[in-house]
Amino acid sequence: MDPNSTAIQLSSAGIHFAAGDLDGVHASLEFSIPADLPLFTGHFPGQPILPGVVELDCVTSMVAICYPDLGDDQIAGLSAIKFKAPVAPGDRLRLTLERQDRTVDFVIQRQSTVCAQGRLHYQVGS
């Protein structure tokens, strides 16, 4: 699927990504966090925040779409993962990816605030 041609829905998390820019190395996609996501229930009462594992799921899902030769089953490791600011219901975010061979750096931002960043390492597929 080409992110330049259509909106992308992550049905497992209920998060919709808008079409973005992709040049084979860099990708930039915008998305919103629906306020009614069941993922917010109990995480945390009175001050809901998106679980970090969901943020990472969004990143790996978008990597698989933007760079089809890299897939979930080929992740060899994660490094420099930092959750710097909470993501709340209704937040509008931008995911930026930069591929360097078998690694992908990512940044999730809310305007100029970095919410999460890190690096995914992929092994050569079998």
TINUTOR-365692 format. One record per residue: x, y, z of N, C-alpha, C, O in turn; residue in three letters. Coordinates in steps of 0.2 Angstrom, whole numbers, plus 5000, padded with zeros to 4 digits. Each point is the difference from the previous one (the first is absolute). Last residue first. Layout:
N
((X; Y; Z); (X; Y; Z); (X; Y; Z); (X; Y; Z); 'ALA');
...
This chain:
126
((5071; 4929; 5030); (5002; 4994; 4997); (4996; 4998; 4994); (5001; 4995; 4997); 'SER');
((5008; 5030; 5013); (4994; 4995; 5000); (5003; 4994; 4997); (5005; 5000; 4996); 'GLY');
((5009; 5018; 5018); (4999; 4998; 4993); (4995; 4995; 5000); (5001; 4995; 5004); 'VAL');
((4998; 5022; 5016); (5005; 4995; 4998); (4998; 4998; 4993); (4994; 5002; 4997); 'GLN');
((5003; 5022; 5018); (4997; 4994; 4996); (5005; 4995; 4998); (5005; 5002; 4998); 'TYR');
((4990; 5020; 5021); (5005; 4996; 4996); (4996; 4994; 4997); (4997; 4996; 5004); 'HIS');
((4996; 5030; 5006); (4998; 4993; 4999); (5006; 4997; 4996); (5002; 5002; 4995); 'LEU');
((4996; 5021; 5022); (5002; 4996; 4994); (4998; 4993; 5000); (5001; 4997; 5005); 'ARG');
((4990; 5029; 5006); (5004; 4994; 5001); (5002; 4997; 4994); (5000; 5003; 4994); 'GLY');
((4981; 5015; 5021); (5005; 4999; 4994); (5004; 4994; 5002); (5001; 4997; 5005); 'GLN');
((4976; 5020; 5003); (5004; 4994; 5000); (5005; 5000; 4995); (4999; 5003; 4994); 'ALA');
((4989; 5016; 5011); (4997; 4996; 5005); (5003; 4993; 5001); (5001; 4998; 5005); 'CYS');
((5005; 5029; 4987); (5002; 4993; 4999); (4997; 4996; 5005); (5001; 5001; 5006); 'VAL');
((4992; 5024; 4985); (5001; 4996; 5006); (5002; 4993; 4998); (4995; 4997; 4997); 'THR');
((4997; 5022; 4989); (5007; 5000; 5001); (5002; 4995; 5006); (5006; 5000; 5001); 'SER');
((4971; 4995; 4989); (5003; 5006; 4998); (5008; 5000; 5001); (5003; 4996; 4997); 'GLN');
((4991; 4984; 5010); (4994; 5004; 5001); (5003; 5007; 4999); (5003; 5003; 5004); 'ARG');
((5009; 4972; 4988); (5000; 5007; 5003); (4993; 5002; 5000); (4995; 4999; 4996); 'GLN');
((5023; 4979; 5001); (4992; 5001; 5000); (5000; 5007; 5004); (5003; 5001; 5005); 'ILE');
((5017; 4984; 4981); (4998; 5006; 5005); (4993; 5001; 4999); (4997; 5000; 4995); 'VAL');
((5024; 4980; 4997); (4993; 5003; 5000); (5000; 5006; 5005); (5003; 5000; 5005); 'PHE');
((5015; 4983; 4979); (4999; 5004; 5006); (4993; 5003; 4999); (4997; 5001; 4995); 'ASP');
((5014; 4976; 4996); (4995; 5005; 4998); (5000; 5004; 5007); (4998; 4998; 5005); 'VAL');
((5019; 4982; 4981); (4998; 5004; 5006); (4995; 5005; 4998); (5000; 5003; 4995); 'THR');
((5013; 4983; 4990); (4995; 4995; 5004); (4998; 5004; 5006); (4998; 4996; 5005); 'ARG');
((5011; 5019; 4977); (5001; 4993; 4999); (4995; 4996; 5004); (4994; 5000; 4998); 'ASP');
((5001; 5022; 5007); (5007; 5000; 4998); (5002; 4992; 5000); (5001; 4997; 5005); 'GLN');
((4976; 5021; 4996); (5003; 4994; 4999); (5007; 5000; 4999); (5002; 5005; 4996); 'ARG');
((4978; 5010; 5017); (5006; 5001; 4995); (5003; 4993; 5000); (5003; 4998; 5005); 'GLU');
((4972; 5015; 5003); (5004; 4994; 4999); (5006; 5002; 4996); (4999; 5004; 4995); 'LEU');
((4980; 5008; 5020); (5005; 5001; 4995); (5005; 4994; 5001); (5002; 4998; 5005); 'THR');
((4971; 5011; 5003); (5006; 4995; 5000); (5004; 5001; 4995); (4998; 5000; 4994); 'LEU');
((4984; 5016; 5020); (5003; 4999; 4994); (5005; 4994; 5001); (5004; 5001; 5005); 'ARG');
((4971; 5008; 5007); (5007; 4998; 5000); (5003; 5000; 4993); (4996; 4999; 4995); 'LEU');
((4982; 5009; 5022); (5002; 5000; 4993); (5008; 4999; 5000); (5003; 5004; 5003); 'ARG');
((4978; 4990; 5018); (5006; 5003; 4997); (5001; 4999; 4993); (4998; 4995; 4997); 'ASP');
((4983; 4997; 5018); (4999; 5005; 4996); (5007; 5004; 4997); (4999; 5004; 4996); 'GLY');
((5003; 4981; 5026); (4994; 5000; 4995); (5000; 5006; 4996); (5000; 5006; 5003); 'PRO');
((5024; 4991; 5006); (4993; 5000; 5003); (4995; 4999; 4995); (5001; 5001; 4994); 'ALA');
((5027; 4995; 5012); (4995; 5001; 4994); (4993; 4999; 5003); (4999; 4995; 5003); 'VAL');
((5026; 5012; 5009); (4994; 4996; 4999); (4996; 5002; 4994); (5000; 5006; 4998); 'PRO');
((5027; 4996; 5004); (4994; 5004; 5002); (4994; 4996; 4999); (5000; 4996; 4995); 'ALA');
((5022; 4995; 5002); (5002; 5006; 5003); (4994; 5005; 5002); (5001; 5004; 5004); 'LYS');
((5010; 4970; 4990); (4993; 5003; 5000); (5001; 5006; 5004); (5000; 5000; 5006); 'PHE');
((5018; 4984; 4980); (4999; 5005; 5005); (4992; 5002; 5000); (4998; 5003; 4994); 'LYS');
((5023; 4979; 4996); (4992; 5001; 5001); (4999; 5005; 5006); (5003; 4998; 5005); 'ILE');
((5018; 4991; 4984); (4999; 5007; 5001); (4993; 5002; 5001); (4998; 5006; 4998); 'ALA');
((5004; 4971; 4991); (5005; 5003; 5004); (4998; 5008; 5000); (4997; 5002; 4996); 'SER');
((4995; 4970; 4997); (4998; 5007; 5000); (5006; 5004; 5004); (5003; 4996; 5005); 'LEU');
((4994; 4979; 4979); (5001; 5004; 5006); (4998; 5007; 5000); (4999; 5003; 4995); 'GLY');
((4998; 4980; 4988); (5005; 4997; 5004); (5002; 5003; 5006); (5002; 4997; 5005); 'ALA');
((4977; 4999; 4976); (5003; 5005; 5005); (5005; 4996; 5004); (4998; 4995; 5003); 'ILE');
((4987; 4996; 4979); (5007; 5001; 4999); (5004; 5005; 5005); (5005; 5002; 4999); 'GLN');
((4971; 4992; 4998); (5003; 4994; 5002); (5008; 5001; 5000); (5003; 4995; 5001); 'ASP');
((4982; 5023; 4992); (5000; 4999; 5008); (5004; 4994; 5002); (5004; 5000; 5005); 'ASP');
((5004; 5011; 4972); (4993; 4998; 5003); (5001; 4998; 5007); (5005; 5000; 5003); 'GLY');
((5007; 5011; 4973); (5001; 5000; 5007); (4993; 4998; 5003); (4995; 5004; 4999); 'LEU');
((5006; 5000; 4978); (5005; 4995; 5001); (5002; 4999; 5008); (5003; 4995; 5001); 'ASP');
((4982; 5022; 4991); (4997; 4993; 4999); (5005; 4995; 5002); (4998; 4994; 5002); 'PRO');
((4999; 5032; 5004); (5006; 4996; 4998); (4998; 4992; 5000); (5002; 4997; 5004); 'TYR');
((4981; 5019; 5002); (5005; 5004; 4996); (5006; 4997; 4997); (5002; 5002; 4995); 'CYS');
((4982; 4985; 5018); (4997; 5003; 4995); (5004; 5004; 4995); (5000; 5000; 4994); 'ILE');
((5008; 4991; 5027); (4998; 4995; 4995); (4997; 5002; 4994); (5001; 4997; 4995); 'ALA');
((5004; 5019; 5022); (5006; 4998; 4997); (4998; 4994; 4995); (5003; 5000; 4994); 'VAL');
((4980; 5007; 5019); (5001; 5005; 4995); (5007; 4998; 4996); (5000; 5001; 4994); 'MET');
((4994; 4986; 5025); (4995; 5000; 4995); (5001; 5004; 4994); (4999; 4998; 4994); 'SER');
((5014; 5004; 5025); (5002; 4994; 4997); (4995; 4999; 4994); (5002; 4997; 4995); 'THR');
((4993; 5022; 5019); (5007; 5000; 4996); (5001; 4994; 4996); (5002; 5001; 4994); 'VAL');
((4980; 4998; 5021); (4999; 5005; 4994); (5006; 5001; 4996); (4999; 5000; 4994); 'CYS');
((5003; 4988; 5025); (4996; 4996; 4996); (4999; 5004; 4994); (5000; 4998; 4994); 'ASP');
((5010; 5012; 5024); (5005; 4996; 4996); (4996; 4996; 4995); (5003; 4999; 4995); 'LEU');
((4984; 5014; 5019); (5004; 5004; 4996); (5005; 4996; 4996); (5000; 5001; 4994); 'GLU');
((4987; 4988; 5022); (4996; 5001; 4994); (5004; 5005; 4995); (4999; 5000; 4994); 'VAL');
((5011; 4994; 5026); (5000; 4994; 4996); (4996; 5002; 4994); (5001; 4997; 4995); 'VAL');
((4999; 5019; 5023); (5006; 5000; 4995); (5001; 4994; 4995); (5002; 5001; 4995); 'GLY');
((4974; 5009; 5015); (5006; 4996; 5002); (5005; 5000; 4995); (4999; 5000; 4994); 'PRO');
((4985; 5020; 5010); (5000; 4995; 4996); (5006; 4996; 5002); (5006; 5002; 5001); 'LEU');
((4979; 5012; 5016); (5006; 5001; 4996); (5000; 4994; 4995); (4998; 4994; 5003); 'ILE');
((4984; 5020; 5017); (5002; 4994; 4995); (5006; 5002; 4995); (5000; 5006; 4998); 'PRO');
((4989; 5001; 5026); (5005; 5003; 4996); (5002; 4995; 4995); (5006; 4997; 5000); 'GLN');
((4976; 4998; 5014); (5001; 5007; 5002); (5005; 5004; 4996); (5000; 5006; 4999); 'GLY');
((5004; 4968; 5003); (4993; 5003; 5002); (5001; 5008; 5002); (5005; 5001; 5004); 'PRO');
((5012; 4987; 4978); (4999; 5000; 5007); (4993; 5003; 5002); (4999; 5006; 4997); 'PHE');
((5002; 4978; 4992); (5007; 5002; 4999); (5001; 5007; 4999); (5001; 5002; 4994); 'HIS');
((4978; 4985; 5009); (5004; 4998; 5005); (5008; 5002; 4999); (5004; 4998; 5004); 'GLY');
((4982; 5004; 4975); (4997; 4998; 5006); (5005; 4997; 5005); (5003; 4995; 4998); 'THR');
((5002; 5013; 4979); (5001; 5005; 5006); (4997; 4997; 5006); (5001; 5003; 5006); 'PHE');
((4997; 4985; 4973); (5007; 5000; 5003); (5001; 5004; 5006); (5004; 4999; 5004); 'LEU');
((4976; 5001; 4981); (5000; 4996; 5006); (5007; 4999; 5004); (5000; 4998; 5006); 'PRO');
((4993; 5024; 4979); (5003; 4993; 4999); (4999; 4996; 5007); (5002; 5003; 5005); 'LEU');
((4990; 5020; 4988); (4996; 4994; 5002); (5003; 4994; 5000); (4997; 4994; 5000); 'ASP');
((5012; 5027; 4992); (4999; 5001; 5007); (4996; 4994; 5003); (5001; 4999; 5006); 'ALA');
((5016; 5001; 4972); (4993; 5000; 5002); (4999; 5000; 5008); (5003; 4997; 5003); 'PRO');
((5019; 5011; 4982); (4998; 4995; 5005); (4993; 5001; 5002); (4998; 5005; 5004); 'ILE');
((5016; 5001; 4973); (4996; 5003; 5005); (4999; 4994; 5005); (4999; 4994; 4998); 'SER');
((5020; 5012; 4981); (4995; 4996; 5003); (4997; 5003; 5006); (5003; 5004; 5003); 'PHE');
((5016; 4998; 4974); (4996; 5003; 5005); (4995; 4996; 5003); (4997; 4996; 4996); 'GLU');
((5028; 5001; 4991); (4993; 4998; 5000); (4997; 5004; 5006); (5003; 5000; 5005); 'LEU');
((5021; 4996; 4979); (4997; 5004; 5005); (4993; 5000; 5000); (4997; 5001; 4994); 'SER');
((5028; 4987; 4997); (4993; 5000; 5000); (4998; 5005; 5006); (5003; 5000; 5005); 'ALA');
((5021; 4992; 4980); (4996; 5004; 5005); (4993; 4999; 4999); (4998; 4999; 4994); 'HIS');
((5016; 4989; 4992); (5004; 5000; 5006); (4996; 5003; 5005); (5000; 4998; 5006); 'VAL');
((4989; 4999; 4974); (5004; 4994; 5000); (5005; 5000; 5006); (5002; 4994; 5002); 'GLY');
((4981; 5023; 4994); (5005; 5000; 4995); (5004; 4994; 4999); (5005; 5000; 4997); 'ASP');
((4971; 5012; 5014); (5004; 4994; 5000); (5005; 5001; 4994); (4997; 5000; 4994); 'LEU');
((4982; 5014; 5021); (5005; 5000; 4996); (5005; 4994; 5001); (5001; 4998; 5005); 'ASP');
((4972; 5001; 5001); (5006; 5004; 5001); (5005; 5000; 4995); (4999; 4998; 4994); 'GLY');
((4973; 4996; 5015); (5006; 4999; 4995); (5005; 5005; 5001); (4999; 5006; 5003); 'ALA');
((4987; 4987; 5018); (4999; 5004; 4994); (5005; 4998; 4995); (5006; 4999; 5002); 'ALA');
((4985; 4986; 5019); (5006; 5004; 4997); (4998; 5003; 4994); (4997; 4997; 4995); 'PHE');
((4989; 4992; 5027); (5000; 5001; 4993); (5006; 5005; 4998); (5001; 5005; 5003); 'HIS');
((4991; 4976; 5018); (5003; 5007; 4999); (5001; 5000; 4992); (5002; 4996; 4997); 'ILE');
((4990; 4985; 5017); (4995; 5005; 4999); (5003; 5007; 4998); (4996; 5005; 5001); 'GLY');
((5015; 4973; 5004); (5000; 5005; 5005); (4994; 5005; 4999); (4999; 5004; 5004); 'ALA');
((5004; 4978; 4981); (5001; 4997; 5006); (4999; 5005; 5006); (4998; 4998; 5006); 'SER');
((5001; 5008; 4971); (4994; 4998; 5003); (5001; 4997; 5007); (4995; 5000; 5004); 'SER');
((5017; 5018; 4980); (5002; 4995; 5005); (4994; 4997; 5003); (4998; 5003; 5006); 'LEU');
((5003; 5011; 4970); (4997; 4999; 5007); (5003; 4994; 5003); (5001; 4995; 4998); 'GLN');
((5004; 5025; 4982); (5002; 4993; 5002); (4996; 4999; 5007); (5001; 5005; 5004); 'ILE');
((4996; 5011; 4972); (5001; 5000; 5007); (5001; 4993; 5002); (4997; 4995; 4997); 'ALA');
((5011; 5011; 4979); (4994; 4999; 5004); (5002; 5001; 5007); (5005; 4999; 5002); 'THR');
((5012; 5004; 4980); (4993; 4999; 4996); (4994; 5000; 5005); (4995; 5001; 4997); 'SER');
((5029; 5000; 5010); (4998; 5006; 4996); (4994; 5000; 4997); (4997; 5005; 4998); 'ASN');
((5012; 4976; 5014); (4998; 5005; 5004); (4998; 5007; 4997); (4996; 5004; 5003); 'PRO');
((5004; 4970; 4987); (5004; 5006; 4999); (4997; 5006; 5005); (4994; 5002; 4999); 'ASP');
((5006; 4969; 5001); (4996; 5006; 5000); (5004; 5006; 5000); (5005; 5000; 5004); 'MET');
